[in-house]
């Protein structure tokens, strides 16, 4: 149990780190410098986008290893994002809700949990028992858990 809590604390910390880097890069991009949001950057994967954030100095190179399981939303500066807009999900959520691999032995989402970050800055830890308590059991896509970008793919693959 302590291991699971530690892993989820790390995932929440990673989500906040990516959120802050994306926000800083977006603000700088609006002023003519910085890294645009994923859909505007041309990145095809989350790893490509994280590499752009590192190259721009928004994340440290030493952070890349810790962020290998990041899946960012394919958002654009032209999207009208609500505070509930999904900007990041952990790999476990991506595997379970996007790829339908919730029974995969590598997926942490099933009973152990995953993380979703929203534009408003909140980070949610989700797991099966929590979803049942919140009346979210039965969601088979991430669409029910927040606003997604109006393009395909909505989430960049890892």
C-alpha positions in Angstrom: 0.0 0.0 0.0 2.8 2.4 0.8 4.4 1.7 -2.6 1.1 2.5 -4.3 0.7 5.8 -2.4 4.3 6.7 -3.3 3.8 6.0 -7.0 0.6 8.1 -7.1 2.3 10.9 -5.3 5.1 10.8 -7.9 2.5 10.8 -10.7 0.7 13.8 -9.2 4.1 15.6 -8.9 4.9 14.7 -12.5 1.5 16.1 -13.6 2.0 19.4 -11.8 5.5 19.7 -13.3 4.2 19.1 -16.9 1.3 21.5 -16.2 3.6 24.3 -15.0 6.0 23.8 -17.9 3.1 23.9 -20.5 1.7 27.0 -18.9 5.0 28.8 -18.8 5.8 27.8 -22.4 2.3 28.9 -23.5 2.6 32.3 -21.9 6.0 32.8 -23.5 4.6 31.6 -26.9 1.8 34.2 -26.7 4.6 36.9 -26.4 6.5 35.6 -29.5 8.9 33.2 -27.7 8.5 29.8 -26.1 7.0 26.6 -27.1 3.4 26.5 -28.5 0.8 24.0 -27.2 1.0 20.5 -28.5 -1.3 20.8 -31.5 0.5 24.0 -32.6 4.0 22.6 -32.1 3.8 19.8 -34.6 4.6 17.2 -32.1 3.2 13.8 -33.0 3.9 12.1 -29.6 4.0 13.2 -26.0 7.7 12.4 -25.9 8.3 14.8 -28.8 6.4 17.5 -26.9 8.3 16.9 -23.7 11.6 17.1 -25.7 10.5 20.5 -27.0 9.8 21.6 -23.4 13.3 20.4 -22.4 14.9 22.2 -25.4 13.1 25.4 -24.5 14.3 25.2 -20.9 10.9 24.6 -19.4 11.9 21.2 -18.1 15.3 19.9 -17.1 16.9 17.1 -19.1 17.1 15.0 -15.9 13.3 15.2 -15.7 12.8 13.3 -19.0 13.3 9.9 -17.5 10.7 10.6 -14.9 8.2 11.8 -17.5 8.4 8.8 -19.8 4.8 8.0 -19.1 3.3 11.4 -19.9 0.4 11.7 -22.3 -0.5 15.3 -23.1 -3.7 16.5 -24.6 -3.4 17.6 -28.2 -4.6 21.2 -27.3 -4.1 24.4 -29.4 -4.0 28.1 -28.5 -7.2 28.4 -30.6 -9.2 26.0 -28.4 -11.6 27.5 -25.9 -10.5 25.5 -22.9 -12.6 25.3 -19.8 -11.1 24.7 -16.3 -12.2 21.1 -16.8 -10.2 20.6 -20.1 -7.9 17.6 -19.9 -4.3 18.6 -20.5 -2.4 15.6 -19.2 -3.0 12.0 -18.3 -0.7 9.4 -16.9 0.2 6.4 -19.1 -2.0 4.2 -17.0 -5.1 6.3 -17.7 -4.1 6.5 -21.4 -3.8 2.7 -21.6 -7.0 2.0 -19.8 -9.3 4.7 -21.1 -7.9 5.3 -24.6 -6.5 2.0 -25.6 -8.9 -0.1 -23.5 -6.1 -2.0 -21.8 -7.5 -1.7 -18.2 -6.9 -5.4 -17.7 -3.3 -5.2 -19.0 -0.8 -6.3 -16.3 1.2 -3.1 -17.1 -1.7 -0.8 -16.5 -1.8 0.9 -13.1 -5.2 2.3 -13.7 -7.4 -0.6 -13.0 -7.3 -0.9 -9.2 -4.1 1.0 -8.5 -5.0 4.3 -10.0 -3.9 6.9 -12.6 -3.7 10.7 -12.8 -5.6 13.3 -14.9 -4.7 17.0 -14.9 -7.1 19.7 -16.0 -6.5 23.2 -17.3 -7.7 24.7 -14.1 -4.7 23.2 -12.3 -6.5 20.4 -10.4 -5.0 17.0 -10.6 -7.2 13.9 -10.0 -6.1 10.5 -8.9 -8.4 7.9 -10.3 -8.8 4.3 -9.5 -11.6 1.7 -9.8 -12.9 1.9 -6.2 -12.8 5.7 -6.3 -14.6 5.8 -9.6 -17.3 3.5 -8.2 -17.7 5.8 -5.1 -18.0 8.8 -7.4 -20.5 7.2 -9.8 -18.0 7.1 -12.6 -17.8 3.3 -12.9 -18.5 2.3 -16.5 -16.7 5.1 -18.2 -14.9 3.5 -21.1 -13.3 6.6 -22.6 -11.6 9.6 -21.0 -14.2 11.9 -22.7 -16.5 11.6 -19.6 -13.7 12.9 -17.3 -13.2 16.3 -18.9 -13.2 18.4 -22.0 -11.1 17.0 -24.8 -9.6 18.9 -27.8 -11.7 19.0 -30.9 -9.1 17.0 -33.0 -7.9 13.5 -33.5 -5.9 12.2 -31.6 -7.3 14.0 -28.6 -4.3 12.8 -26.5 -0.9 12.4 -28.0 0.4 8.9 -27.6 3.4 8.4 -25.2 
